[in-house]
Amino acid sequence: MTTETAIFAGGCFWCMVKPFDSQPGITSVVSGFTGGHVENPTYEQVKAHTTGHTEAVKITFDPTKISYADLVEIYWHQTDPTDAMGQFQDRGDNYRPVIFVQNAQQRQIAEASKAKLQASALFDQPIVTKIEDVQPFYPATAEHQRFYKNNPVVFAAQEAGGRADFIENHWANTPKVD
């Protein structure tokens, strides 16, 4: 089986795992950090805004079962693409929304999808999610992996910070933009 990877940042990485974790064709979803200037940062360093990293998820997938375009679509439906400095209750540069692209094909797909989302007029404000070249990805420690399954009470509290309501209010009845 040939696999590819996709890296998305959309606020707290705990909340970005579950939407991808059960999709057919996805073989792994890893929480971690990317986009910064410190090698192997810790969770505490990233949270302290001292490394330049963003919390993100690295998705390994089988492109014959799920396309990169489908993953980008799932990503949009987990985020507020109009909020450049965080997502919901998670504020700061380490929570900024970014699609990290691996190659020209991923960039073209992500940029086209972003343009279609902007043109759809689903949001009154501009779509500010960045599309950036992939940078080294550092997996978080085991305690941060599959957090929604391993820590359901804390995860539920995190989701109650606005993400679940936003998704329900903005994305629940929205057809795909592609």
GUMARDREN-723448 format. One record per residue: residue in one letter; y, z, x of N, C-alpha, C, O, CB in turn. Coordinates in nm, 3 decimals. Each point is the difference from the previous one (the first is absolute). Last residue first. Glycine has a CB too. Layout:
<A <Y Z X> <Y Z X> <Y Z X> <Y Z X> <Y Z X>>
...
END
This chain:
<D <2.176 -0.263 -1.629> <-0.034 -0.120 0.077> <-0.052 -0.111 -0.082> <-0.032 -0.106 0.054> <-0.014 0.249 0.132>>
<V <0.178 0.315 -0.324> <0.116 -0.086 0.025> <-0.037 -0.127 0.073> <0.085 -0.088 0.016> <0.057 0.290 -0.009>>
<K <-0.426 0.120 -0.376> <0.016 -0.032 0.141> <0.119 -0.094 0.017> <0.027 -0.085 -0.085> <-0.275 0.116 0.127>>
<P <0.282 0.264 -0.473> <-0.098 -0.095 0.056> <0.027 -0.021 0.148> <0.107 0.032 0.050> <-0.128 -0.146 -0.272>>
<T <0.129 0.563 -0.067> <0.061 -0.112 0.069> <-0.107 -0.094 0.052> <-0.090 0.043 0.072> <0.284 0.099 -0.009>>
<N <-0.200 0.306 -0.293> <-0.018 -0.119 -0.086> <0.058 -0.124 0.062> <0.034 -0.095 -0.069> <-0.028 0.242 -0.128>>
<A <-0.004 0.271 0.442> <-0.120 0.010 -0.085> <-0.025 -0.127 -0.082> <-0.115 -0.044 -0.012> <0.154 0.289 0.001>>
<W <0.341 -0.126 0.332> <-0.107 -0.093 0.034> <-0.114 -0.007 -0.100> <-0.077 -0.096 0.003> <0.137 0.138 0.228>>
<H <0.352 0.243 -0.252> <0.043 -0.128 0.053> <-0.111 -0.103 0.017> <0.026 -0.121 -0.001> <0.150 0.245 0.113>>
<N <-0.228 0.340 -0.290> <0.121 -0.055 -0.062> <0.034 -0.142 0.046> <0.059 -0.076 -0.077> <0.023 0.308 0.060>>
<E <-0.458 0.010 0.203> <-0.020 -0.014 -0.145> <0.120 -0.070 -0.064> <-0.018 -0.087 -0.085> <-0.123 0.296 0.085>>
<I <0.175 -0.102 0.455> <-0.101 -0.105 -0.021> <-0.020 -0.025 -0.149> <-0.005 -0.114 -0.045> <-0.109 0.177 0.261>>
<F <0.390 0.294 -0.100> <0.063 -0.127 0.032> <-0.096 -0.116 -0.025> <0.036 -0.101 -0.060> <0.107 0.216 0.232>>
<D <-0.309 0.323 -0.217> <0.091 -0.035 -0.110> <0.066 -0.135 0.024> <0.014 -0.080 -0.092> <0.027 0.324 0.051>>
<A <-0.315 -0.071 0.384> <-0.080 -0.034 -0.118> <0.088 -0.042 -0.117> <-0.030 -0.097 -0.070> <-0.147 0.258 0.147>>
<R <0.393 -0.007 0.322> <-0.069 -0.128 0.018> <-0.075 -0.041 -0.127> <0.016 -0.113 -0.047> <-0.039 0.163 0.292>>
<G <0.266 0.378 -0.182> <0.072 -0.115 -0.053> <-0.074 -0.132 0.010> <0.031 -0.093 -0.075> <0.171 0.212 0.135>>
<G <-0.355 0.341 0.056> <0.135 -0.009 0.055> <0.076 -0.125 -0.040> <0.109 -0.024 0.050> <-0.192 0.155 0.137>>
<A <-0.386 -0.006 -0.272> <0.092 0.047 -0.103> <0.145 -0.006 0.047> <0.092 0.024 -0.078> <-0.272 0.124 -0.010>>
<E <-0.182 -0.248 0.383> <0.017 -0.108 -0.097> <0.101 0.038 -0.108> <0.071 -0.086 -0.053> <-0.307 0.013 0.097>>
<Q <0.114 0.406 0.264> <0.074 -0.107 0.070> <0.028 -0.115 -0.097> <0.112 -0.050 -0.004> <-0.220 0.114 0.224>>
<A <-0.167 0.282 -0.371> <0.139 0.047 0.012> <0.087 -0.105 0.067> <0.115 -0.020 -0.039> <-0.197 0.258 0.051>>
<A <-0.376 -0.321 -0.035> <0.059 -0.009 -0.134> <0.145 0.047 0.002> <0.085 -0.059 -0.067> <-0.312 0.097 -0.034>>
<F <-0.023 0.011 0.499> <0.027 -0.142 -0.028> <0.067 -0.015 -0.137> <0.096 -0.076 -0.013> <-0.294 0.008 0.155>>
<V <0.044 0.491 -0.019> <0.121 -0.034 0.076> <0.039 -0.145 -0.027> <0.118 -0.032 -0.014> <-0.179 0.201 0.194>>
<V <-0.338 -0.032 -0.374> <0.110 0.078 -0.058> <0.131 -0.034 0.071> <0.102 -0.024 -0.066> <-0.262 0.210 0.005>>
<P <-0.257 -0.385 0.212> <0.051 -0.053 -0.127> <0.118 0.077 -0.059> <0.085 -0.059 -0.066> <-0.312 -0.020 0.025>>
<N <-0.026 -0.005 0.506> <0.100 0.100 -0.039> <0.063 -0.037 -0.133> <0.120 -0.026 -0.006> <-0.074 0.077 0.248>>
<N <-0.390 -0.323 -0.043> <-0.029 0.127 0.068> <0.094 0.113 -0.040> <-0.034 0.117 0.019> <-0.051 -0.251 0.169>>
<K <0.128 -0.319 -0.357> <-0.134 0.049 -0.034> <-0.025 0.140 0.056> <-0.064 0.083 -0.064> <-0.017 -0.318 0.061>>
<Y <0.489 0.011 0.094> <-0.008 0.013 -0.145> <-0.137 0.052 -0.044> <-0.010 0.068 -0.102> <0.175 -0.254 0.078>>
<F <-0.074 0.079 0.484> <0.058 0.127 -0.043> <-0.016 0.021 -0.150> <-0.022 0.112 -0.045> <0.185 -0.127 0.233>>
<R <-0.324 -0.307 0.186> <-0.052 0.012 -0.138> <0.046 0.132 -0.064> <-0.077 0.069 -0.066> <-0.125 -0.208 0.130>>
<Q <0.333 0.177 0.415> <-0.076 -0.116 -0.049> <-0.059 0.031 -0.137> <-0.054 0.108 -0.024> <0.001 -0.177 0.262>>
<H <0.297 0.382 0.050> <0.088 -0.088 -0.077> <-0.072 -0.123 -0.058> <0.060 -0.077 -0.075> <0.125 0.154 0.221>>
<E <-0.395 0.257 0.141> <0.049 0.072 -0.119> <0.089 -0.087 -0.089> <0.017 0.030 -0.118> <-0.029 0.181 0.249>>
<A <-0.157 -0.366 0.301> <-0.097 -0.003 -0.110> <0.052 0.067 -0.127> <-0.030 -0.046 -0.110> <-0.151 0.046 0.280>>
<T <0.552 -0.193 0.165> <-0.119 0.083 0.017> <-0.083 0.000 -0.128> <0.046 -0.041 -0.107> <0.077 0.185 0.273>>
<A <0.174 -0.575 -0.074> <0.027 0.143 -0.014> <-0.132 0.076 0.017> <-0.108 -0.060 -0.001> <0.305 0.017 -0.156>>
<P <-0.098 -0.449 0.382> <-0.059 0.072 -0.112> <0.041 0.148 0.001> <0.010 0.062 0.106> <-0.204 -0.222 -0.103>>
<Y <0.469 -0.264 0.193> <-0.068 0.121 0.047> <-0.057 0.075 -0.120> <0.077 0.051 -0.082> <0.077 -0.035 0.283>>
<F <0.039 -0.538 -0.040> <-0.031 0.089 -0.111> <-0.081 0.117 0.055> <-0.100 -0.019 0.069> <0.103 -0.174 -0.239>>
<P <0.363 -0.211 0.378> <-0.119 0.085 0.013> <-0.013 0.098 -0.117> <0.098 0.060 -0.044> <-0.081 -0.082 0.294>>
<Q <0.241 -0.391 -0.397> <0.015 0.077 0.123> <-0.124 0.087 0.014> <-0.080 0.008 -0.093> <0.336 -0.008 0.077>>
<V <-0.076 -0.471 -0.284> <-0.087 0.114 0.022> <0.029 0.064 0.137> <0.034 -0.068 0.097> <-0.211 -0.040 -0.243>>
<D <0.565 -0.156 -0.115> <-0.120 -0.027 0.079> <-0.078 0.128 0.022> <0.057 0.109 0.014> <0.058 -0.302 0.099>>
<E <0.189 0.161 -0.553> <0.014 0.010 0.145> <-0.131 -0.037 0.068> <-0.108 0.009 -0.059> <0.282 0.170 0.032>>
<I <0.132 -0.144 -0.457> <-0.119 -0.069 0.048> <0.018 -0.009 0.151> <0.090 -0.068 0.050> <-0.127 -0.067 -0.270>>
<K <0.262 0.477 -0.191> <0.004 -0.082 0.121> <-0.134 -0.068 0.023> <-0.105 0.048 -0.042> <0.277 0.107 0.142>>
<T <0.089 0.015 -0.566> <-0.118 0.021 0.084> <0.006 -0.096 0.118> <0.022 -0.120 -0.017> <-0.160 0.195 -0.183>>
<V <0.449 -0.054 -0.180> <0.040 0.033 0.137> <-0.119 0.030 0.092> <0.020 0.030 0.118> <0.192 0.060 -0.212>>
<I <-0.020 -0.338 -0.391> <-0.127 0.041 0.060> <0.028 0.021 0.149> <0.035 -0.095 0.070> <-0.179 -0.034 -0.243>>
<P <0.541 0.180 -0.206> <-0.072 -0.089 0.092> <-0.132 0.061 0.047> <-0.015 0.122 0.006> <0.236 -0.216 0.068>>
<Q <-0.037 0.236 -0.559> <0.048 0.010 0.138> <-0.080 -0.094 0.090> <-0.109 -0.043 -0.038> <0.179 0.283 -0.001>>
<D <-0.172 -0.189 -0.421> <0.143 -0.032 -0.001> <0.058 -0.001 0.142> <0.104 -0.062 0.024> <-0.086 0.164 -0.251>>
<F <-0.540 -0.222 0.068> <0.086 0.109 0.048> <0.144 -0.047 0.002> <0.028 -0.116 0.031> <-0.216 0.210 0.108>>
<L <-0.147 -0.384 -0.283> <-0.061 0.126 -0.047> <0.085 0.120 0.039> <-0.008 0.106 -0.063> <-0.218 -0.211 0.083>>
<A <0.281 -0.395 0.062> <0.098 0.086 -0.068> <-0.064 0.125 -0.061> <0.052 0.056 -0.096> <0.085 -0.260 0.048>>
<S <-0.312 -0.189 0.326> <-0.055 0.040 -0.130> <0.096 0.084 -0.082> <-0.018 0.012 -0.121> <-0.205 -0.021 0.223>>
<A <0.293 -0.143 0.359> <0.036 -0.099 -0.102> <-0.047 0.040 -0.140> <0.054 -0.047 -0.100> <-0.065 -0.128 0.276>>
<Q <-0.110 0.443 0.201> <0.145 0.004 -0.018> <0.043 -0.094 -0.113> <0.083 0.037 -0.083> <-0.055 0.018 0.328>>
<L <-0.479 -0.066 -0.124> <0.032 0.128 -0.064> <0.150 0.010 -0.025> <0.042 0.041 -0.108> <-0.241 0.067 0.220>>
<K <0.047 -0.477 0.128> <-0.039 -0.012 -0.141> <0.031 0.129 -0.076> <0.043 -0.003 -0.115> <-0.223 -0.159 0.179>>
<A <0.249 0.160 0.401> <0.097 -0.089 -0.065> <-0.031 -0.015 -0.150> <0.091 0.000 -0.082> <-0.060 -0.124 0.299>>
<K <-0.338 0.364 0.048> <0.125 0.075 -0.013> <0.106 -0.083 -0.072> <0.070 0.051 -0.087> <-0.124 0.075 0.298>>
<S <-0.350 -0.338 -0.104> <-0.020 0.099 -0.105> <0.126 0.081 -0.024> <0.037 0.026 -0.115> <-0.279 -0.015 0.175>>
<A <0.241 -0.315 0.296> <-0.003 -0.072 -0.128> <-0.016 0.097 -0.116> <0.065 -0.015 -0.104> <-0.163 -0.186 0.219>>
<E <0.073 0.379 0.319> <0.137 -0.044 -0.030> <0.006 -0.075 -0.133> <0.095 0.018 -0.077> <-0.047 -0.031 0.322>>
<A <-0.474 0.149 -0.086> <0.083 0.116 -0.033> <0.141 -0.042 -0.039> <0.055 0.051 -0.098> <-0.192 0.088 0.254>>
<I <-0.160 -0.475 -0.004> <-0.047 0.055 -0.128> <0.089 0.116 -0.044> <0.041 0.006 -0.116> <-0.277 -0.076 0.172>>
<Q <0.317 -0.115 0.369> <0.034 -0.097 -0.104> <-0.039 0.053 -0.138> <0.077 -0.012 -0.095> <-0.108 -0.175 0.259>>
<R <-0.094 0.442 0.213> <0.145 0.003 -0.021> <0.040 -0.094 -0.113> <0.080 0.037 -0.086> <-0.046 0.018 0.329>>
<Q <-0.483 -0.056 -0.105> <0.032 0.121 -0.075> <0.150 0.008 -0.028> <0.041 0.038 -0.109> <-0.238 0.080 0.213>>
<Q <0.060 -0.473 0.166> <-0.052 -0.017 -0.135> <0.030 0.124 -0.086> <0.045 -0.014 -0.114> <-0.227 -0.135 0.204>>
<A <0.292 0.153 0.374> <0.091 -0.085 -0.078> <-0.048 -0.017 -0.144> <0.082 -0.005 -0.092> <-0.019 -0.114 0.302>>
<N <-0.229 0.564 0.025> <0.011 -0.138 0.046> <0.093 -0.079 -0.093> <0.051 0.054 -0.098> <-0.285 -0.043 0.199>>
<Q <0.140 0.465 -0.152> <-0.080 -0.027 0.120> <0.026 -0.137 0.061> <-0.019 -0.019 0.120> <-0.153 0.169 -0.214>>
<V <0.494 0.214 -0.215> <-0.080 -0.122 -0.001> <-0.065 -0.026 0.135> <0.059 0.025 0.106> <0.092 -0.118 -0.282>>
<F <0.056 0.511 -0.151> <-0.015 -0.037 0.140> <-0.097 -0.119 0.007> <-0.117 0.013 -0.037> <0.162 0.227 0.117>>
<I <0.292 -0.009 -0.459> <-0.122 -0.078 0.012> <-0.005 -0.046 0.145> <0.084 -0.079 0.044> <-0.083 0.002 -0.291>>
<V <0.270 0.513 0.011> <-0.010 -0.113 0.093> <-0.135 -0.067 -0.018> <-0.103 0.066 -0.016> <0.256 0.049 0.181>>
<P <0.204 0.319 -0.349> <-0.098 -0.101 -0.041> <0.003 -0.122 0.093> <0.104 -0.063 0.018> <-0.080 0.142 -0.256>>
<R <0.090 0.459 0.364> <0.060 -0.126 -0.044> <-0.108 -0.102 -0.038> <-0.109 0.002 0.057> <0.306 0.042 0.093>>
<Y <-0.211 0.429 0.030> <-0.057 -0.035 -0.131> <0.052 -0.135 -0.051> <-0.022 -0.034 -0.116> <0.001 0.279 0.066>>
<N <0.167 -0.030 0.456> <-0.145 0.001 0.015> <-0.071 -0.031 -0.132> <-0.123 -0.012 -0.003> <0.148 0.179 0.186>>
<D <0.456 -0.125 -0.150> <-0.049 -0.123 0.060> <-0.151 -0.003 0.015> <-0.058 -0.109 0.003> <0.273 0.093 0.116>>
<G <0.000 0.318 -0.514> <0.019 -0.018 0.143> <-0.067 -0.125 0.052> <-0.080 -0.064 -0.069> <0.094 0.309 0.090>>
<R <-0.152 0.074 -0.463> <0.126 -0.060 0.047> <-0.001 -0.013 0.152> <-0.056 0.085 0.070> <0.178 0.011 -0.268>>
<D <-0.438 -0.005 -0.275> <-0.012 -0.010 0.145> <0.118 -0.077 0.056> <0.014 -0.120 -0.024> <-0.266 0.128 0.008>>
<Q <0.168 0.056 -0.455> <0.048 0.123 0.059> <-0.005 -0.001 0.153> <0.055 0.089 0.064> <-0.129 0.029 -0.269>>
<F <0.069 -0.588 0.019> <-0.009 0.110 -0.094> <0.049 0.129 0.067> <0.111 0.001 0.052> <-0.305 -0.114 -0.170>>
<Q <0.164 -0.223 0.465> <-0.064 -0.032 -0.126> <-0.014 0.129 -0.080> <-0.068 0.094 0.040> <-0.057 -0.291 0.062>>
<G <0.456 -0.024 0.329> <-0.104 0.091 -0.044> <-0.060 -0.048 -0.129> <0.033 -0.107 -0.051> <0.082 0.297 0.164>>
<M <0.268 -0.409 0.077> <-0.008 0.120 0.083> <-0.099 0.104 -0.050> <0.024 0.121 0.007> <0.209 -0.162 0.054>>
<A <-0.118 -0.398 -0.272> <-0.022 -0.026 0.142> <-0.026 0.125 0.083> <-0.056 -0.010 0.109> <0.199 -0.187 -0.135>>
<D <-0.198 0.013 -0.501> <0.039 0.122 0.070> <-0.035 -0.013 0.149> <-0.117 0.011 0.037> <0.080 0.127 -0.248>>
<T <-0.075 -0.452 -0.148> <0.146 0.002 0.010> <0.051 0.120 0.078> <0.121 0.018 0.014> <-0.110 -0.138 -0.231>>
<P <-0.479 0.017 0.088> <0.046 -0.092 0.103> <0.152 -0.007 0.016> <0.050 -0.076 0.082> <-0.254 -0.053 -0.126>>
<D <-0.177 0.488 -0.109> <0.130 -0.038 -0.053> <0.061 -0.091 0.106> <0.054 0.049 0.099> <-0.022 0.168 -0.237>>
<T <-0.581 -0.155 0.066> <0.125 0.036 0.064> <0.121 -0.026 -0.088> <-0.008 -0.069 -0.102> <-0.098 0.021 0.319>>
<Q <-0.366 -0.069 -0.287> <-0.008 0.141 0.039> <0.134 0.053 0.047> <0.014 0.119 0.029> <-0.252 -0.154 0.034>>
<H <0.137 -0.429 -0.188> <-0.019 0.083 -0.119> <-0.018 0.148 0.031> <-0.024 0.079 -0.091> <-0.077 -0.275 -0.016>>
<W <0.141 -0.143 0.451> <0.125 0.007 -0.079> <-0.013 0.099 -0.114> <0.094 0.074 -0.030> <-0.045 -0.312 0.089>>
<Y <-0.443 0.156 0.195> <0.103 0.077 0.070> <0.128 0.012 -0.083> <0.050 0.111 -0.020> <-0.145 -0.187 0.238>>
<I <-0.247 -0.209 -0.366> <-0.036 0.141 -0.022> <0.106 0.090 0.063> <0.043 0.099 -0.059> <-0.291 -0.157 0.054>>
<E <0.295 -0.395 0.095> <0.028 0.028 -0.141> <-0.033 0.146 -0.035> <0.079 0.067 -0.068> <-0.126 -0.309 0.013>>
<V <-0.068 0.084 0.480> <0.146 0.013 -0.010> <0.039 0.033 -0.144> <0.090 0.082 -0.022> <-0.059 -0.246 0.213>>
<L <-0.480 0.069 -0.115> <0.036 0.129 0.058> <0.150 0.023 -0.007> <0.045 0.111 -0.030> <-0.243 -0.125 0.183>>
<D <0.031 -0.403 -0.287> <-0.037 0.103 -0.097> <0.038 0.139 0.051> <0.047 0.084 -0.076> <-0.237 -0.229 -0.005>>
<A <0.249 -0.215 0.375> <0.098 -0.008 -0.110> <-0.031 0.104 -0.107> <0.093 0.061 -0.055> <-0.062 -0.306 0.100>>
<Y <-0.339 0.187 0.303> <0.118 0.072 0.048> <0.108 -0.001 -0.110> <0.068 0.101 -0.020> <-0.121 -0.164 0.261>>
<S <-0.444 0.014 -0.417> <0.095 -0.072 0.085> <0.112 0.092 0.047> <0.026 0.105 -0.058> <-0.079 -0.317 -0.064>>
<I <-0.489 0.279 -0.009> <0.135 0.037 -0.045> <0.098 -0.063 0.097> <-0.017 0.007 0.122> <-0.063 0.213 -0.226>>
<K <-0.372 -0.336 0.148> <-0.013 0.078 -0.123> <0.133 0.046 -0.058> <0.013 0.018 -0.121> <-0.232 0.057 0.204>>
<T <0.157 -0.321 0.329> <-0.075 -0.081 -0.096> <-0.015 0.072 -0.133> <-0.040 -0.061 -0.100> <-0.083 -0.048 0.289>>
<P <0.335 0.309 0.198> <0.085 -0.097 -0.068> <-0.075 -0.095 -0.094> <0.063 -0.073 -0.077> <0.085 0.088 0.272>>
<D <-0.226 0.504 -0.035> <-0.074 -0.126 0.009> <0.079 -0.104 -0.077> <0.006 0.005 -0.123> <-0.233 0.114 0.144>>
<F <0.429 0.346 0.227> <-0.050 -0.066 -0.120> <-0.074 -0.128 0.034> <0.017 -0.059 0.107> <0.172 0.157 -0.237>>
<T <0.091 0.393 0.294> <-0.091 -0.101 0.050> <-0.068 -0.061 -0.121> <-0.054 0.071 -0.084> <0.017 0.050 0.307>>
<I <0.515 0.167 -0.137> <-0.107 -0.041 -0.091> <-0.083 -0.107 0.069> <0.054 -0.101 0.046> <0.087 0.156 -0.251>>
<K <0.233 0.362 0.309> <-0.059 -0.119 0.058> <-0.125 -0.032 -0.080> <-0.094 0.079 -0.007> <0.186 -0.028 0.240>>
<V <0.391 0.241 -0.331> <-0.145 -0.015 -0.014> <-0.041 -0.131 0.062> <0.066 -0.103 -0.016> <-0.068 0.242 -0.196>>
<A <0.442 0.230 0.298> <-0.050 -0.128 -0.050> <-0.151 0.008 -0.021> <-0.065 0.097 0.039> <0.250 -0.220 0.079>>
<E <0.321 0.388 0.045> <-0.134 0.024 -0.053> <-0.047 -0.129 -0.067> <0.075 -0.062 -0.075> <-0.030 0.312 0.040>>
<T <0.305 -0.266 0.438> <-0.008 0.002 -0.145> <-0.144 0.033 -0.038> <-0.095 -0.051 0.060> <0.284 -0.119 -0.083>>
<H <0.136 0.255 0.500> <-0.115 -0.051 -0.075> <0.018 0.013 -0.150> <0.078 0.081 -0.050> <-0.222 -0.022 0.243>>
<G <0.435 0.097 0.182> <0.030 -0.132 -0.054> <-0.114 -0.059 -0.083> <0.012 -0.111 -0.051> <0.135 0.077 0.244>>
<T <-0.090 0.485 0.032> <-0.081 -0.104 0.065> <0.034 -0.142 -0.045> <-0.041 -0.096 0.065> <-0.138 0.264 -0.046>>
<T <0.349 0.280 -0.179> <0.033 -0.012 0.142> <-0.070 -0.117 0.069> <0.023 -0.024 0.119> <0.012 0.269 -0.117>>
<H <-0.033 -0.011 -0.472> <0.087 -0.117 0.020> <0.038 -0.021 0.146> <0.111 -0.045 0.029> <-0.023 0.080 -0.260>>
<A <-0.397 0.290 0.005> <0.125 0.050 0.056> <0.099 -0.113 0.032> <0.110 0.026 0.048> <-0.236 0.167 0.046>>
<K <-0.319 -0.281 -0.250> <0.073 0.071 -0.108> <0.136 0.050 0.047> <0.093 0.011 -0.080> <-0.311 0.056 -0.019>>
<V <-0.073 -0.256 0.417> <0.048 -0.104 -0.091> <0.083 0.063 -0.112> <0.107 -0.050 -0.035> <-0.308 -0.094 0.087>>
<Q <-0.010 0.437 0.250> <0.105 -0.077 0.067> <0.060 -0.104 -0.094> <0.122 -0.016 -0.007> <-0.236 0.052 0.228>>
<E <-0.256 0.210 -0.376> <0.118 0.086 0.009> <0.116 -0.075 0.067> <0.114 0.012 -0.043> <-0.262 0.192 0.053>>
<Y <-0.274 -0.412 -0.029> <0.058 0.007 -0.134> <0.131 0.079 0.005> <0.100 -0.040 -0.060> <-0.330 0.025 -0.046>>
<T <0.100 -0.207 0.564> <-0.064 0.093 -0.093> <0.071 -0.008 -0.134> <0.112 -0.050 -0.011> <-0.182 0.204 0.201>>
<P <0.023 -0.561 0.195> <0.080 0.108 -0.057> <-0.084 0.092 -0.089> <-0.101 -0.042 -0.056> <0.303 -0.107 0.065>>
<N <-0.288 -0.244 0.347> <-0.083 0.104 -0.062> <0.080 0.117 -0.058> <-0.022 0.115 0.038> <-0.156 -0.179 0.122>>
<E <0.493 -0.224 0.115> <-0.144 -0.026 -0.010> <-0.071 0.121 -0.059> <0.032 0.115 0.031> <-0.020 -0.271 0.166>>
<V <0.506 -0.009 -0.286> <-0.081 0.103 0.066> <-0.147 -0.036 -0.016> <-0.045 -0.031 -0.111> <0.222 0.210 0.069>>
<H <0.201 -0.415 -0.166> <0.011 -0.015 0.144> <-0.079 0.104 0.080> <0.013 0.006 0.122> <0.211 -0.103 -0.163>>
<G <-0.288 -0.152 -0.488> <0.083 0.090 0.079> <-0.005 -0.025 0.149> <-0.051 -0.103 0.045> <0.017 0.268 -0.220>>
<G <-0.217 -0.368 -0.218> <0.140 -0.040 0.003> <0.090 0.087 0.085> <0.122 -0.015 -0.005> <-0.160 -0.074 -0.216>>
<T <-0.417 0.272 -0.031> <0.031 -0.123 0.073> <0.151 -0.020 0.002> <0.074 0.062 -0.077> <-0.296 -0.165 0.011>>
<F <-0.235 0.459 -0.094> <0.141 -0.017 0.032> <0.020 -0.130 0.077> <-0.085 -0.040 0.080> <0.118 0.290 -0.076>>
<G <-0.429 -0.058 -0.385> <0.047 0.014 0.138> <0.148 -0.027 0.011> <0.075 0.008 -0.097> <-0.299 -0.074 0.177>>
<S <-0.274 0.048 -0.408> <0.136 0.051 0.005> <0.042 0.015 0.146> <-0.080 0.042 0.084> <0.051 0.079 -0.306>>
<V <-0.349 -0.463 -0.006> <0.026 0.108 0.096> <0.147 0.038 -0.006> <0.087 -0.086 0.008> <-0.275 0.005 0.142>>
<V <-0.233 -0.198 -0.417> <0.143 0.026 -0.012> <0.026 0.124 0.085> <-0.049 0.109 -0.030> <0.067 -0.212 -0.207>>
<S <-0.442 -0.300 0.174> <0.056 0.129 0.039> <0.149 0.003 -0.024> <0.069 -0.102 0.005> <-0.249 0.129 0.166>>
<T <-0.106 -0.382 -0.332> <-0.102 0.078 0.069> <0.052 0.133 0.052> <-0.079 0.093 0.017> <-0.029 -0.306 0.046>>
<I <0.206 -0.167 -0.478> <0.066 0.085 0.098> <-0.105 0.090 0.063> <-0.071 0.073 -0.069> <0.291 -0.079 -0.060>>
<G <-0.333 -0.296 -0.222> <0.037 -0.075 0.119> <0.074 0.080 0.105> <0.020 -0.047 0.112> <-0.011 -0.147 -0.256>>
<P <0.015 0.347 -0.365> <-0.108 -0.079 0.059> <0.051 -0.079 0.120> <0.107 -0.059 -0.005> <-0.219 0.043 -0.219>>
<Q <0.346 0.480 0.082> <0.006 -0.144 -0.027> <-0.120 -0.071 0.062> <-0.035 0.028 0.114> <0.287 -0.017 -0.123>>
<S <-0.109 0.470 0.028> <-0.113 -0.040 -0.085> <-0.002 -0.149 -0.032> <-0.080 -0.044 -0.082> <0.086 0.271 -0.016>>
<D <0.336 -0.012 0.381> <-0.129 0.054 0.041> <-0.119 -0.053 -0.081> <-0.109 -0.015 0.054> <0.231 0.216 0.017>>
<F <0.376 -0.267 -0.125> <-0.075 -0.100 0.074> <-0.147 0.038 0.019> <-0.086 -0.087 0.015> <0.297 0.025 0.100>>
<P <0.107 0.352 -0.338> <0.006 -0.131 -0.068> <-0.082 -0.109 0.068> <-0.044 -0.095 -0.065> <0.269 0.159 -0.013>>
<K <-0.195 0.387 0.281> <-0.078 -0.011 -0.123> <0.007 -0.138 -0.067> <-0.104 -0.052 -0.041> <0.142 0.294 0.010>>
<V <0.234 -0.117 0.426> <-0.142 -0.028 0.024> <-0.073 -0.034 -0.130> <-0.067 -0.103 -0.010> <0.073 0.258 0.207>>
<M <0.466 -0.012 -0.139> <-0.023 -0.144 0.014> <-0.147 -0.036 0.017> <-0.035 -0.118 -0.002> <0.261 0.101 0.102>>
<C <-0.032 0.468 -0.127> <0.009 -0.066 -0.131> <-0.028 -0.150 0.007> <-0.018 -0.064 -0.103> <0.183 0.235 0.037>>
<W <-0.155 0.105 0.459> <-0.103 0.056 -0.088> <-0.005 -0.077 -0.132> <-0.108 -0.025 -0.054> <0.142 0.253 0.158>>
<F <0.305 -0.312 0.223> <-0.123 -0.078 0.013> <-0.113 0.056 -0.084> <-0.093 -0.074 -0.034> <0.162 0.014 0.262>>
<C <0.469 0.074 -0.330> <-0.108 0.085 0.048> <-0.131 -0.078 0.008> <-0.043 -0.060 -0.098> <0.158 0.260 -0.002>>
<G <0.257 -0.537 0.066> <0.015 0.142 -0.024> <-0.117 0.075 0.059> <-0.061 -0.044 0.097> <0.190 -0.002 -0.306>>
<G <-0.167 -0.408 0.254> <0.061 0.015 -0.132> <0.017 0.146 -0.037> <-0.042 0.043 -0.107> <-0.058 -0.260 0.039>>
<A <-0.092 -0.190 0.449> <0.065 0.131 -0.007> <0.073 0.007 -0.133> <0.075 -0.090 -0.037> <-0.048 0.105 0.291>>
<F <-0.458 -0.329 -0.023> <0.108 0.021 -0.096> <0.054 0.142 0.013> <-0.076 0.096 0.016> <-0.026 -0.265 -0.173>>
<I <-0.247 -0.237 0.394> <0.063 0.131 0.018> <0.122 0.007 -0.090> <0.089 -0.085 0.003> <-0.171 0.101 0.237>>
<A <-0.420 -0.305 -0.162> <0.133 0.001 -0.058> <0.056 0.140 0.021> <-0.073 0.098 -0.012> <0.016 -0.277 -0.161>>
<T <-0.383 -0.157 0.376> <0.069 0.125 -0.028> <0.138 -0.027 -0.060> <0.062 -0.104 0.023> <-0.188 0.216 0.165>>
<E <-0.403 -0.362 -0.161> <0.140 -0.006 0.041> <0.061 0.135 -0.029> <-0.061 0.084 -0.066> <0.077 -0.334 0.022>>
<T <-0.554 0.027 0.118> <0.100 0.084 -0.066> <0.138 -0.027 0.058> <0.015 -0.053 0.110> <-0.190 0.229 -0.152>>
<T <-0.365 -0.397 -0.016> <0.128 -0.006 0.069> <0.099 0.087 -0.077> <0.008 -0.007 -0.122> <-0.055 -0.227 0.211>>
<M <-0.513 0.241 -0.054> <0.119 0.000 -0.085> <0.125 0.000 0.089> <0.011 0.080 0.093> <-0.136 0.043 -0.278>>
END
